[in-house]
Amino acid sequence: AGTEVKNHSHPMEQMTWLISGKMEMEVGDAPRQAVLPGTIVLVPPDVPHQTWYVEDSIVAEFSAPPKSSLFEPAADHPYGARFLGHD
């Protein structure tokens, strides 16, 4: 609660699913809107967006293609990630 992700954009599509809590998002030119549990927000590629966490929240985010910057050790692996016991 009380944190935010500043306005930014990236070349991948992003899907944000709020599992619990409450947040607000601004996507592109749309006004800032409340996001409640169960809501999925789609952010197209290269569209500026910003998030404010109103309550402690559990969020699942997906991006296509995956954000390899979040998984730098796996960025050069052909499958995007290394699994124990496998190359």
All heavy atoms as an XYZ file, in Angstrom:
672
protein
N       0.840     -1.189      0.000
C       0.000      0.000      0.000
C       0.881      1.246      0.000
O       1.952      1.264      0.595
C      -0.909     -0.007      1.216
N       0.419      2.279     -0.703
C       1.125      3.551     -0.694
C       2.294      3.653     -1.640
O       3.028      4.631     -1.594
N       2.488      2.659     -2.510
C       3.591      2.729     -3.470
C       3.033      2.915     -4.867
O       1.837      2.764     -5.109
C       4.464      1.458     -3.418
O       3.657      0.326     -3.767
C       5.062      1.261     -2.043
N       3.923      3.245     -5.789
C       3.499      3.423     -7.176
C       4.590      2.981     -8.125
O       5.763      2.923     -7.767
C       3.112      4.866     -7.459
C       4.263      5.841     -7.459
C       3.809      7.260     -7.766
O       3.727      7.618     -8.952
O       3.552      8.001     -6.798
N       4.170      2.649     -9.331
C       5.088      2.389    -10.437
C       4.938      3.595    -11.354
O       3.856      3.840    -11.897
C       4.741      1.079    -11.182
C       5.674      0.886    -12.354
C       4.796     -0.108    -10.224
N       5.996      4.375    -11.465
C       5.952      5.624    -12.247
C       5.582      5.367    -13.703
O       5.763      4.261    -14.226
C       7.314      6.322    -12.188
C       7.753      6.667    -10.792
C       7.283      8.030    -10.414
C       7.868      8.386     -9.043
N       7.072      9.345     -8.362
N       5.115      6.406    -14.354
C       4.720      6.336    -15.753
C       5.884      5.831    -16.604
O       6.993      6.345    -16.504
C       4.265      7.721    -16.221
C       3.517      7.669    -17.523
O       2.836      6.711    -17.825
N       3.644      8.723    -18.293
N       5.636      4.807    -17.399
C       6.668      4.211    -18.248
C       5.995      3.453    -19.386
O       4.771      3.285    -19.402
C       7.562      3.263    -17.434
C       6.852      2.025    -16.984
N       5.934      2.027    -15.951
C       6.916      0.751    -17.433
C       5.465      0.798    -15.788
N       6.043      0.003    -16.679
N       6.773      2.993    -20.320
C       6.275      2.134    -21.396
C       7.374      1.140    -21.740
O       8.524      1.301    -21.344
C       5.877      2.954    -22.628
O       7.001      3.610    -23.160
N       6.999      0.098    -22.463
C       7.962     -0.913    -22.910
C       7.422     -1.561    -24.175
O       6.226     -1.459    -24.472
C       8.240     -1.949    -21.812
C       7.047     -2.295    -20.977
N       5.987     -3.039    -21.443
C       6.756     -1.979    -19.703
C       5.096     -3.179    -20.491
N       5.530     -2.536    -19.422
N       8.281     -2.214    -24.939
C       7.871     -2.738    -26.238
C       7.016     -4.010    -26.180
O       6.521     -4.448    -27.205
C       9.193     -3.015    -26.954
C      10.174     -3.242    -25.857
C       9.727     -2.364    -24.725
N       6.834     -4.575    -25.000
C       6.023     -5.783    -24.920
C       4.625     -5.477    -24.394
O       4.414     -4.488    -23.701
C       6.704     -6.861    -24.068
C       6.883     -6.543    -22.607
S       8.250     -5.446    -22.241
C       9.662     -6.331    -22.755
N       3.672     -6.335    -24.768
C       2.316     -6.245    -24.243
C       2.343     -6.739    -22.793
O       3.085     -7.667    -22.469
C       1.398     -7.121    -25.092
C      -0.036     -7.124    -24.674
C      -0.876     -7.942    -25.631
O      -0.572     -9.136    -25.841
O      -1.834     -7.383    -26.175
N       1.528     -6.146    -21.947
C       1.497     -6.539    -20.533
C       0.057     -6.812    -20.113
O      -0.854     -6.062    -20.468
C       2.065     -5.415    -19.675
C       1.963     -5.640    -18.185
C       2.533     -4.472    -17.421
O       3.613     -3.985    -17.726
N       1.792     -3.999    -16.425
N      -0.136     -7.887    -19.370
C      -1.436     -8.187    -18.788
C      -1.247     -8.194    -17.269
O      -0.399     -8.924    -16.753
C      -1.949     -9.544    -19.263
C      -3.338     -9.855    -18.745
S      -4.005    -11.399    -19.399
C      -3.008    -12.591    -18.510
N      -1.997     -7.368    -16.570
C      -1.922     -7.266    -15.115
C      -3.225     -7.785    -14.536
O      -4.304     -7.307    -14.889
C      -1.701     -5.803    -14.686
O      -0.474     -5.345    -15.255
C      -1.643     -5.669    -13.184
N      -3.124     -8.773    -13.643
C      -4.286     -9.386    -13.006
C      -4.199     -9.108    -11.515
O      -3.260     -9.553    -10.859
C      -4.282    -10.869    -13.314
C      -5.285    -11.717    -12.602
C      -6.516    -11.339    -12.144
C      -5.139    -13.092    -12.276
N      -7.149    -12.408    -11.554
C      -6.321    -13.508    -11.623
C      -4.137    -14.029    -12.479
C      -6.515    -14.795    -11.171
C      -4.330    -15.320    -12.031
C      -5.510    -15.692    -11.395
N      -5.152     -8.371    -10.992
C      -5.177     -8.078     -9.559
C      -5.897     -9.220     -8.853
O      -7.090     -9.448     -9.062
C      -5.873     -6.749     -9.274
C      -5.931     -6.352     -7.805
C      -4.527     -6.188     -7.218
C      -6.745     -5.100     -7.610
N      -5.166     -9.955     -8.037
C      -5.723    -11.104     -7.325
C      -6.383    -10.653     -6.026
O      -7.481    -11.093     -5.685
C      -4.620    -12.151     -7.076
C      -4.105    -12.651     -8.437
C      -5.128    -13.292     -6.209
C      -2.846    -13.469     -8.372
N      -5.713     -9.769     -5.276
C      -6.321     -9.226     -4.057
C      -5.770     -7.830     -3.806
O      -4.719     -7.466     -4.314
C      -6.047    -10.140     -2.853
O      -4.674    -10.135     -2.528
N      -6.510     -7.065     -3.017
C      -6.103     -5.699     -2.719
C      -6.834     -4.702     -3.582
O      -7.916     -4.983     -4.106
N      -6.239     -3.540     -3.733
C      -6.830     -2.487     -4.569
C      -5.709     -1.632     -5.117
O      -4.761     -1.293     -4.403
C      -7.790     -1.626     -3.757
C      -8.487     -0.563     -4.577
C      -9.472      0.244     -3.753
C     -10.123      1.318     -4.591
N     -11.009      2.171     -3.785
N      -5.820     -1.298     -6.381
C      -4.855     -0.410     -7.007
C      -5.581      0.481     -7.997
O      -6.773      0.287     -8.276
C      -3.735     -1.201     -7.682
C      -4.156     -2.094     -8.802
S      -2.736     -3.087     -9.352
C      -3.307     -3.568    -10.972
N      -4.883      1.457     -8.505
C      -5.395      2.333     -9.554
C      -4.386      2.321    -10.679
O      -3.178      2.236    -10.442
C      -5.595      3.751     -9.032
C      -6.642      3.828     -7.944
C      -6.785      5.216     -7.348
O      -5.921      6.088     -7.602
O      -7.760      5.427     -6.612
N      -4.889      2.372    -11.908
C      -4.001      2.399    -13.072
C      -4.453      3.461    -14.049
O      -5.644      3.747    -14.175
C      -3.974      1.040    -13.794
C      -3.151     -0.005    -13.096
S      -2.950     -1.522    -14.078
C      -1.647     -1.020    -15.225
N      -3.468      4.009    -14.739
C      -3.699      4.928    -15.843
C      -2.979      4.315    -17.039
O      -1.776      4.062    -16.966
C      -3.130      6.289    -15.494
C      -3.459      7.381    -16.458
C      -2.939      8.708    -15.935
O      -3.605      9.292    -15.061
O      -1.854      9.127    -16.396
N      -3.716      4.047    -18.104
C      -3.147      3.417    -19.301
C      -3.406      4.326    -20.495
O      -4.560      4.627    -20.817
C      -3.761      2.016    -19.550
C      -3.181      1.389    -20.807
C      -3.537      1.104    -18.346
N      -2.331      4.777    -21.117
C      -2.468      5.660    -22.269
C      -3.187      6.942    -21.903
O      -2.909      7.560    -20.873
N      -4.151      7.335    -22.741
C      -4.904      8.567    -22.516
C      -6.127      8.359    -21.626
O      -6.841      9.314    -21.342
C      -5.357      9.155    -23.858
C      -4.182      9.621    -24.704
O      -3.135      9.987    -24.121
O      -4.309      9.609    -25.942
N      -6.383      7.112    -21.222
C      -7.546      6.835    -20.378
C      -7.335      7.442    -18.993
O      -6.208      7.525    -18.510
C      -7.765      5.332    -20.263
N      -8.412      7.868    -18.344
C      -8.267      8.435    -17.008
C      -7.854      7.368    -15.982
O      -8.056      6.172    -16.202
C      -9.663      8.983    -16.690
C     -10.581      8.218    -17.563
C      -9.793      7.854    -18.792
N      -7.296      7.810    -14.891
C      -6.917      6.930    -13.778
C      -8.176      6.223    -13.264
O      -9.196      6.870    -13.024
C      -6.296      7.794    -12.692
C      -5.768      7.065    -11.500
C      -4.972      8.055    -10.674
N      -4.680      7.581     -9.350
C      -3.818      8.164     -8.535
N      -3.188      9.257     -8.910
N      -3.584      7.669     -7.348
N      -8.087      4.884    -13.153
C      -9.255      4.101    -12.750
C      -8.910      3.138    -11.632
O      -7.795      2.610    -11.573
C      -9.807      3.323    -13.944
C     -10.345      4.213    -15.028
C     -11.077      3.428    -16.102
O     -11.355      2.254    -15.960
N     -11.393      4.096    -17.193
N      -9.884      2.871    -10.756
C      -9.731      1.874     -9.701
C      -9.710      0.491    -10.323
O     -10.447      0.207    -11.270
C     -10.872      1.991     -8.702
N      -8.849     -0.365     -9.777
C      -8.762     -1.761    -10.209
C      -9.066     -2.605     -8.974
O      -8.419     -2.471     -7.944
C      -7.365     -2.091    -10.773
C      -7.285     -3.536    -11.210
C      -7.020     -1.150    -11.931
N     -10.069     -3.472     -9.082
C     -10.503     -4.300     -7.968
C     -10.115     -5.757     -8.202
O      -9.834     -6.150     -9.348
C     -12.014     -4.161     -7.789
C     -12.501     -2.721     -7.534
C     -14.018     -2.676     -7.503
C     -11.916     -2.179     -6.245
N     -10.097     -6.583     -7.161
C      -9.710     -7.986     -7.317
C     -10.509     -8.692     -8.422
O     -11.713     -8.476     -8.571
C     -10.020     -8.593     -5.942
C      -9.866     -7.454     -5.002
C     -10.402     -6.265     -5.761
N      -9.798     -9.493     -9.200
C     -10.398    -10.210    -10.319
C     -10.293     -9.475    -11.637
O     -10.560    -10.039    -12.694
N      -9.896     -8.217    -11.602
C      -9.788     -7.411    -12.812
C      -8.470     -7.711    -13.529
O      -7.435     -7.868    -12.895
C      -9.844     -5.910    -12.470
O     -11.059     -5.641    -11.784
C      -9.751     -5.045    -13.717
N      -8.545     -7.774    -14.846
C      -7.360     -7.921    -15.693
C      -7.251     -6.655    -16.543
O      -8.221     -6.244    -17.178
C      -7.451     -9.169    -16.587
C      -7.451    -10.424    -15.716
C      -6.315     -9.196    -17.601
C      -7.695    -11.710    -16.476
N      -6.076     -6.041    -16.535
C      -5.829     -4.831    -17.316
C      -4.824     -5.180    -18.406
O      -3.753     -5.712    -18.119
C      -5.274     -3.695    -16.427
C      -4.981     -2.464    -17.265
C      -6.245     -3.377    -15.303
N      -5.161     -4.884    -19.642
C      -4.269     -5.120    -20.775
C      -3.595     -3.811    -21.158
O      -4.271     -2.801    -21.377
C      -5.047     -5.670    -21.966
C      -4.209     -6.039    -23.176
C      -3.269     -7.196    -22.844
C      -5.105     -6.426    -24.335
N      -2.269     -3.844    -21.207
C      -1.484     -2.668    -21.603
C      -0.813     -3.008    -22.929
O       0.064     -3.876    -22.988
C      -0.420     -2.313    -20.546
C       0.379     -1.104    -20.994
C      -1.060     -2.084    -19.182
N      -1.221     -2.348    -24.018
C      -0.606     -2.630    -25.319
C       0.871     -2.226    -25.349
O       1.320     -1.414    -24.537
C      -1.422     -1.756    -26.287
C      -2.700     -1.469    -25.571
C      -2.321     -1.401    -24.115
N       1.623     -2.766    -26.298
C       3.038     -2.395    -26.428
C       3.205     -0.888    -26.628
O       2.385     -0.246    -27.289
C       3.497     -3.146    -27.685
C       2.507     -4.236    -27.876
C       1.212     -3.731    -27.314
N       4.255     -0.341    -26.035
C       4.647      1.059    -26.208
C       3.628      2.079    -25.712
O       3.710      3.253    -26.069
C       5.000      1.347    -27.677
C       6.150      0.489    -28.165
O       7.153      0.384    -27.436
O       6.034     -0.099    -29.262
N       2.673      1.664    -24.881
C       1.682      2.591    -24.333
C       2.094      2.965    -22.907
O       2.300      2.094    -22.070
C       0.267      1.964    -24.346
C      -0.719      2.846    -23.602
C      -0.192      1.739    -25.782
N       2.223      4.259    -22.619
C       2.589      4.684    -21.271
C       1.522      4.251    -20.261
O       0.325      4.282    -20.563
C       2.639      6.212    -21.370
C       2.756      6.513    -22.821
C       2.070      5.395    -23.535
N       1.971      3.851    -19.079
C       1.044      3.444    -18.025
C       1.689      3.652    -16.663
O       2.905      3.697    -16.543
C       0.595      1.990    -18.204
C       1.721      1.008    -18.319
N       2.501      0.907    -19.459
C       2.212      0.098    -17.448
C       3.415     -0.039    -19.276
N       3.266     -0.544    -18.057
N       0.829      3.799    -15.657
C       1.281      4.063    -14.300
C       0.336      3.345    -13.342
O      -0.862      3.209    -13.619
C       1.261      5.569    -14.040
C       1.848      5.973    -12.719
C       2.123      7.473    -12.645
O       1.972      8.203    -13.622
N       2.536      7.930    -11.483
N       0.876      2.886    -12.208
C       0.082      2.144    -11.223
C       0.297      2.717     -9.832
O       1.423      3.054     -9.462
C       0.500      0.652    -11.216
O       0.382      0.135    -12.544
C      -0.367     -0.165    -10.283
N      -0.788      2.807     -9.070
C      -0.748      3.210     -7.669
C      -1.365      2.084     -6.850
O      -2.477      1.637     -7.132
C      -1.558      4.484     -7.441
C      -1.041      5.672     -8.167
C      -0.186      6.621     -7.677
C      -1.346      6.079     -9.500
N       0.063      7.576     -8.633
C      -0.650      7.268     -9.767
C      -2.152      5.548    -10.508
C      -0.714      7.936    -10.978
C      -2.217      6.203    -11.727
C      -1.505      7.382    -11.952
N      -0.653      1.613     -5.841
C      -1.168      0.560     -4.967
C      -1.845      1.212     -3.770
O      -1.198      1.781     -2.903
C      -0.041     -0.384     -4.548
C       0.481     -1.153     -5.734
C       1.596     -0.715     -6.437
C      -0.189     -2.285     -6.177
C       2.052     -1.407     -7.557
C       0.265     -2.994     -7.299
C       1.383     -2.541     -7.979
O       1.821     -3.220     -9.084
N      -3.163      1.130     -3.726
C      -3.972      1.759     -2.685
C      -3.963      0.893     -1.422
O      -3.970      1.409     -0.309
C      -5.420      1.970     -3.187
C      -6.302      2.580     -2.124
C      -5.403      2.832     -4.453
N      -3.967     -0.424     -1.598
C      -3.917     -1.388     -0.502
C      -2.800     -2.377     -0.785
O      -2.351     -2.500     -1.934
C      -5.234     -2.163     -0.396
C      -6.444     -1.330     -0.081
C      -7.734     -2.150     -0.094
O      -7.694     -3.368     -0.378
O      -8.789     -1.559      0.173
N      -2.365     -3.114      0.235
C      -1.463     -4.233     -0.024
C      -2.145     -5.127     -1.042
O      -3.344     -5.424     -0.910
C      -1.183     -5.016      1.264
C      -0.285     -4.247      2.226
O       0.334     -3.254      1.805
O      -0.213     -4.662      3.390
N      -1.423     -5.535     -2.056
C      -2.036     -6.238     -3.182
C      -1.202     -7.428     -3.611
O       0.017     -7.439     -3.441
C      -2.179     -5.284     -4.382
O      -2.949     -4.157     -4.041
N      -1.884     -8.404     -4.173
C      -1.228     -9.523     -4.844
C      -1.592     -9.395     -6.316
O      -2.770     -9.341     -6.676
C      -1.677    -10.882     -4.277
C      -1.265    -10.985     -2.810
C      -1.073    -12.018     -5.102
C      -1.771    -12.227     -2.110
N      -0.551     -9.318     -7.156
C      -0.718     -9.071     -8.583
C       0.063    -10.114     -9.362
O       1.185    -10.458     -8.995
C      -0.182     -7.662     -8.948
C      -0.275     -7.399    -10.425
C      -0.924     -6.596     -8.176
N      -0.530    -10.607    -10.431
C       0.198    -11.458    -11.378
C       0.327    -10.661    -12.669
O      -0.662    -10.110    -13.156
C      -0.547    -12.763    -11.635
N       1.556    -10.560    -13.178
C       1.777     -9.848    -14.431
C       2.386    -10.792    -15.442
O       3.243    -11.610    -15.110
C       2.711     -8.650    -14.238
C       2.018     -7.474    -13.640
C       2.840     -6.203    -13.746
O       4.035     -6.249    -14.098
O       2.274     -5.163    -13.451
N       1.908    -10.652    -16.658
C       2.397    -11.450    -17.770
C       2.773    -10.485    -18.883
O       2.121     -9.459    -19.064
C       1.296    -12.402    -18.272
C       0.697    -13.235    -17.186
C      -0.387    -12.779    -16.455
C       1.239    -14.476    -16.881
C      -0.944    -13.551    -15.440
C       0.694    -15.252    -15.868
C      -0.397    -14.792    -15.150
N       3.811    -10.811    -19.627
C       4.174     -9.976    -20.768
C       4.557    -10.859    -21.938
O       5.032    -11.983    -21.764
C       5.309     -9.015    -20.421
O       6.468     -9.718    -20.072
N       4.312    -10.320    -23.115
C       4.646    -11.042    -24.338
C       5.309    -10.066    -25.295
O       4.709     -9.067    -25.645
C       3.393    -11.637    -24.973
N       6.560    -10.330    -25.676
C       7.403    -11.417    -25.179
C       7.791    -11.165    -23.730
O       7.645    -10.051    -23.233
C       8.624    -11.366    -26.093
C       8.683     -9.968    -26.589
C       7.259     -9.476    -26.653
N       8.291    -12.199    -23.037
C       8.656    -12.033    -21.627
C       9.705    -10.938    -21.440
O      10.532    -10.701    -22.308
C       9.248    -13.397    -21.247
C       8.682    -14.340    -22.243
C       8.504    -13.558    -23.504
N       9.657    -10.287    -20.296
C      10.638     -9.254    -19.953
C      11.907     -9.948    -19.469
O      12.039    -10.265    -18.293
C      10.105     -8.348    -18.852
C       8.919     -7.510    -19.242
C       8.482     -6.672    -18.052
C       7.204     -5.936    -18.351
N       6.726     -5.194    -17.182
N      12.845    -10.186    -20.354
C      14.064    -10.892    -19.976
C      14.876    -10.097    -18.956
O      15.664    -10.668    -18.209
C      14.915    -11.212    -21.198
O      15.298    -10.030    -21.859
N      14.665     -8.787    -18.866
C      15.397     -7.984    -17.883
C      15.057     -8.388    -16.454
O      15.828     -8.148    -15.536
C      15.097     -6.503    -18.082
O      13.721     -6.246    -17.870
N      13.903     -9.010    -16.252
C      13.534     -9.467    -14.919
C      14.250    -10.758    -14.554
O      14.292    -11.139    -13.393
C      12.021     -9.692    -14.841
C      11.158     -8.454    -15.010
C       9.691     -8.839    -15.002
C      11.446     -7.442    -13.917
N      14.774    -11.445    -15.558
C      15.410    -12.734    -15.345
C      16.761    -12.742    -16.030
O      17.035    -13.575    -16.875
C      14.525    -13.862    -15.895
C      13.123    -13.802    -15.366
C      12.102    -13.249    -16.120
C      12.833    -14.275    -14.101
C      10.813    -13.191    -15.624
C      11.538    -14.212    -13.596
C      10.528    -13.676    -14.361
N      17.613    -11.791    -15.668
C      18.890    -11.621    -16.365
C      19.718    -12.891    -16.464
O      20.308    -13.140    -17.506
C      19.671    -10.480    -15.726
C      18.903     -9.185    -15.878
C      19.770     -7.984    -16.112
O      20.966     -8.139    -16.332
O      19.217     -6.887    -16.078
N      19.786    -13.747    -15.428
C      20.590    -14.969    -15.584
C      20.061    -15.878    -16.683
O      20.799    -16.673    -17.239
C      20.476    -15.651    -14.217
C      20.127    -14.565    -13.279
C      19.295    -13.596    -14.072
N      18.770    -15.753    -17.012
C      18.175    -16.619    -18.021
C      18.069    -15.941    -19.383
O      17.632    -16.556    -20.348
C      16.782    -17.059    -17.575
N      18.476    -14.689    -19.484
C      18.246    -13.916    -20.708
C      18.870    -14.546    -21.942
O      18.323    -14.422    -23.032
C      18.757    -12.489    -20.528
N      20.001    -15.240    -21.791
C      20.662    -15.823    -22.956
C      20.322    -17.295    -23.172
O      20.804    -17.909    -24.112
C      22.186    -15.680    -22.812
C      22.598    -14.213    -22.838
O      21.944    -13.440    -23.562
O      23.550    -13.859    -22.136
N      19.495    -17.855    -22.300
C      19.128    -19.261    -22.450
C      18.067    -19.393    -23.539
O      17.145    -18.582    -23.607
C      18.608    -19.816    -21.115
C      18.481    -21.295    -21.109
N      17.363    -21.938    -21.563
C      19.357    -22.255    -20.729
C      17.535    -23.241    -21.442
N      18.737    -23.462    -20.935
N      18.164    -20.394    -24.436
C      17.218    -20.488    -25.559
C      15.768    -20.659    -25.135
O      14.862    -20.308    -25.879
C      17.712    -21.701    -26.351
C      18.566    -22.464    -25.408
C      19.144    -21.460    -24.455
N      15.502    -21.189    -23.945
C      14.122    -21.370    -23.495
C      13.696    -20.287    -22.511
O      12.613    -20.353    -21.944
C      13.944    -22.759    -22.873
C      14.228    -23.858    -23.860
C      15.351    -24.651    -23.718
C      13.408    -24.069    -24.959
C      15.636    -25.648    -24.637
C      13.686    -25.047    -25.888
C      14.802    -25.835    -25.716
O      15.088    -26.813    -26.628
N      14.526    -19.299    -22.285
C      14.186    -18.190    -21.431
C      14.446    -18.415    -19.961
O      14.443    -17.490    -19.190
N      14.665    -19.631    -19.534
C      14.918    -19.908    -18.116
C      15.703    -21.197    -17.989
O      15.628    -22.075    -18.841
C      13.606    -20.011    -17.350
N      16.441    -21.310    -16.940
C      17.157    -22.553    -16.639
C      16.434    -23.257    -15.511
O      16.033    -22.632    -14.545
C      18.597    -22.262    -16.219
C      19.438    -21.753    -17.360
C      20.900    -21.713    -16.926
N      21.703    -21.147    -17.967
C      22.279    -21.869    -18.933
N      22.145    -23.164    -18.968
N      23.009    -21.268    -19.846
N      16.244    -24.528    -15.667
C      15.586    -25.331    -14.648
C      16.604    -26.269    -14.049
O      17.470    -26.799    -14.744
C      14.428    -26.122    -15.252
C      13.367    -25.240    -15.834
C      13.339    -24.931    -17.182
C      12.395    -24.678    -15.015
C      12.381    -24.105    -17.713
C      11.425    -23.848    -15.532
C      11.414    -23.560    -16.883
N      16.545    -26.464    -12.765
C      17.506    -27.339    -12.091
C      17.500    -28.709    -12.736
O      16.452    -29.299    -12.991
C      17.155    -27.462    -10.605
C      17.294    -26.181     -9.792
C      16.841    -26.419     -8.367
C      18.727    -25.681     -9.816
N      18.690    -29.229    -13.023
C      18.817    -30.555    -13.605
C      18.659    -30.586    -15.109
O      18.735    -31.650    -15.709
N      18.406    -29.435    -15.740
C      18.223    -29.377    -17.188
C      19.078    -28.250    -17.767
O      19.279    -27.246    -17.125
C      16.758    -29.135    -17.554
C      15.835    -30.173    -17.035
N      15.702    -31.398    -17.604
C      15.005    -30.162    -15.972
C      14.825    -32.113    -16.921
N      14.375    -31.369    -15.919
N      19.520    -28.416    -18.986
C      20.239    -27.329    -19.674
C      19.355    -26.722    -20.732
O      18.471    -27.302    -21.247
C      21.517    -27.841    -20.322
C      22.605    -28.061    -19.263
O      22.583    -27.368    -18.234
O      23.468    -28.925    -19.517
